[in-house]
Amino acid sequence: MANPSYIDAFNTGALAQRVEAALALLGSCSICPKKCGVNRLKNEQGFCRTGRNAIVCSYFAHHGEEPAISGTEGSGTIFFSRCNLKCVYCQNYDFSQLEEGREVSARELAGYMLELQKLGCHNINFVTPTHVIPQILEALILAVKDGLNVPLVYNTSGYELPEVIKMLDGIIDIYMPDMRYADKAYAAKYSAAPDYPKFNQNAVKEMFRQVGSGQFDKNGVIQHGLIIRHLVLPQNLAGTNEIFAFIAKELSPQISISLMSQYHPCFEAKNYPPLDRRVTLEEYEDAISLLKKYGLENGWVQESHGLERFAGTNIKRNI
């Protein structure tokens, strides 16, 4: 496979230009749809409660991601603390909503990337990166200078500004966004983001424009492309039918879908029925049937032991 896209961007100077442009957005922060307008360069904090530097909760070789991401050697996952959403059911609430994590410099963040590459990880996987895009790019330049050369995964809740995602064109090889809601009322009630569906759909369109549906190596590990995650919620609060219709019509049936069944009540979910219960087998199988309805032929569905690849009607169904 060819070198990751960011190598060319580094060599041409495009990466340095993107770093400068992204950092400028922090002066009156407009990195995400919240557009808080605070001066994060002076360490002011808005909705995401993050100032000038990124805050990292943990980093490690992750073997529990989708098979195409984790492969055999693991995905070099960096979990960023804080978030531009406030999901009442967040399963990572200890570092997305609470204060777990440590502020890191660009040099430290670059070091994490290089350490994970040295471990043999197939990629560097940025989890919840939206609010720290400038800091990631700033660290990336340092990491490339010191030999980073594995693909980058942008692993996001999907609440993004399309114009900011455009800044990542030619830098990110693999996008892995959530498509979490089709209904703005549910997005507002459960994640404090009434405009989530609009920004999510437009951002995913831009991601698809950049990287297409997917290129995999001989071992099935993705090198370039888009994987969409969809978490099935109780009582179809996620709007699975509408989201799958959008993917099939506006993007491509060839896109890999990770259909997740692992929802369980976390954080404040007990106060928001029906989010106070797990997804039923019937609800999850209804979602699987919608994959077939819209001809979404690639991806993974949940098994009791993990995620199982499917193609067309050859779908594993046990959860």
N, C-alpha and C positions, 0 to 999 in steps of 0.2 A: 504493500500500500504506500501511497505518497506520504510525504511529511505532513504533519498537522498544518492547518491553514495559517496559524499564527506565526509560523517560521518565515513564510514569505512576507507577512505583514511586518514582522520585525526587520527583515532584510531591506525592505523598501522604505522604511521609515513611517509606514502607515500606522503601526502600533503606537509609536511615540506620539503621533498626532491625535490618535484616539484617547490616549491617556490624558493629554492636555485638555481636550474637549470635555472629557468626562469629569475631570477634577473641577473644571470651571462650573459645572452644573451644581457642585456642592456649595458654591458661594451664596446661592439663593435656591435651596435644594429643589430640584425638579427631576430627580432620578426616577421616580415612580408616579403612578396616577394620583397619589396624595398631594404632590406638589406643595409641601409644607412651607417652602420659602425661607427656612431658617439658614443661617450661615454655618454650615457644618465645618468649613475650613477653620472657623474660630471655635469649634467644638460645641456649637449650639445643637440641641437635639429637638427633633420633631416627632412625628408619629412612631417612627421605628426606634427611637431612643438610642440612636447611634450617632456619634460625632465624627471627628476627623478620621479616626482609625477604625478598622474592622475589629469586631469582637468574635473570637473563635471559641467554641465550646470544646470541640475535640477534632482529631483527625486520625485516620487509621485505614488499613486495607479492609474494605467492606466486602464480605462474601455473600451478603444477603440481598443485594440489589437484583434487578432483572438479569437473567442469565447472559444476555448480550452485553450487559454493563460490567458485571462482576467477573465473567469468564472463569478461568481456573485460578488466576493469581490475585483476584480481588480488584475492586475499584478504589482508587486513592481518594477517599472521601474526606472533605473538609466541611464540618458543620459550623455555619456562622450563626451566632446568637442574634436575638431580636428579629423583628419581622415587620413587613408593611401590611400585614393582616392581623386581625385579632379573632381567630377562630375559637369558638367556645368549646370545641371538642378536640383541640390540638393535641396530638399524641407526643409532640416534642415540647410541651408547654414549659418544661423546666428551663429550657434555654431560649425558646421563642418568645415567651411571655414573661417569664421570671428573669432573674438576673445572673443565671449561670453563664460562665464564660470569662475569657480574659482578653483585654485589648492587646492587639499585636501590631507591630510595625510592618511596613512593606517588606523589609528584609526578612523578618521572621516568617511572614506568610510565604515568601518565595522559598525559604528553607523548608517549609512543610511540603511544598510541591516536590522539591527535589528529593526529599527524604522518602516520600511515597513512591516516586519513580524508582529510586534505588531499591526499594522493596520488591520491585517487579510488577507493580500495579499496571493494569492495562490502560488506565486513563487517570486524569485528575478530575474529581467529581465535586463541584461546588454546590453545596446544599443551602438553600435559601440565600441566593447571591444578590437578589434584586437591589437591595438597599446599599450594597457595597461594591457595585460594579466598578466605580473608579479605583477603589483600593485594590481590587483584584487585578485590574489592568496594570496598575502601578507596580504591583509585585511581579506580574507576569514578565515584564521587561527584564527585571533582575534575574528571574529564574531562567529565561531563555539565554541570557548571557552566560549562565553557568551550566547550560547543557540540557535544559528541559526539552523533551521532544516526543511526548505522548499526547494523545488527543485530550481535549477539554470537554467536560460534560457540564452543561448549564441546567441544573436540577432545581426547578422553580415552582412555586405555587401558581404561577401563571398570571399573576396580577402585575402586568408590565405595561410600560409605555412603548408602543411600536417604534416611535422615533428613537428611543434609547436602544432598543433591540437592534435597530439598523446600524448603530455604532459598533455592534459586535460582528457584523458581516465580515467574513474572512479571518475571524479570530476564533470563534467557537465552532467546533466540528460537530458536536452532538448536543441537541436540545432535548430536554426531558421535562416538559411542562405538565402540570396538572391542568385538566379542564374540570373544574370543581362544581360550577353552577351554571344552569341555563336561565334561572329566574333571579332577577335583580332583588326581589323582595327577600328571598332566602339568603342571598349573598349579603344583604344588609343586616338581616337579623342574626345570622350565625357567624359572620366574618367581618362585619363593619366595613363592607365595601359594596355599596349598592350599584356601582358602575362596573363591577367585576365582569359580567358576561361580555359587555362591549369591549373592554380593554383586553380581556383574555382572548376573545376570538380574533381580534385584529392583530394581537401580538403573535399568536400561533400561526396566523397566515404569513406574517413576516418571517418567522422561523422556518416555515416550510419553503418559502421562496428562497431562502439562503441555502438550505442543506438538503432539501428533497426528502424522500421517504426512507432512504437508508442504504448504506454500503457496509457489508460485513466481511470479515476476513475468513479464511478457510476453516477456522474454529468457531465461527458464528458470533464473534465479538464485533460489535459495531465500531466502525471507524469514522463514520460521517452520516448524519441524518437526524431524523426526528422520531422520538418515541413519546407518545401521549399517555399519561397516566390518568385514569378515571377511578375515583373512589366511590363505590356504591354506598349510598346513604339510606338509612331507614325511610320507608314510606316514599321512596323515589324523590327525596328532596333535592338530589343533584340534577335531576332533569336528564337522565341518561338517554332517553329517546331523542330529545332535541340536540344533545351534544353529538351523538353518533350520526344523526342526519346531517349536521353541519360538517363533520369530518368527511363523510362520504361525498357530499355535494360540493363543498368549498375547497377541500384539500385533495385527498386521494384515498381510495379504499386500500391502497397498498401500505399505508402508514401502519407501523406497529403500535398496537394498543395494549397497555398493561391494565387489565381490569381487576381492580383490587377489592377484596372482600374483607379485609382485616379491620374494618371500622369497629371500634369498641368505645364505650363512653369514657372519656377522659376529661380532665380539667373541670370545666363548669357544665359539662353536657347533662348531668343529672337534673339540671334546672330547666332544660329545654326539650321536653318530650316532643317527638318520638326519638330524639337523639340520646335518650337515656337507656336505650337498648341496643343490642347488636343487630346486624343485618341478618335476616332469615335466609335459609337455603332457597326458598321460593323467590325472594327478592333478588338474590344473586343470579338464579337461573333465568329469571326474567331478563336481566341485563345481558346474559349470554345469548339469549334468543334474539336480542336486538343487534348483537354483532352479526348474526346470520342474516337478519332482515336487511341490513344495510351493506352486506357484502364486505365487511371488514375482515379480511382474511389472514391478517398477520398479528402476532402478539402473544400475550400470555394471560392465562386465567389462573385463579388461585386454587392450589391443591393443599391438602393438609400438610404436605411436606415442603411446600414452596410453590414456585410458579412454573407452569408447564407450557411449553411452546405449543401453539396450535396453528393450523392452516385450514382455512375454509371450514368445512363441517367437522373436521377431526379435532373436536374440542374436548379436553378433559374437564369433568364436571364436579368432582368431589371437593368439598371444602370442610 
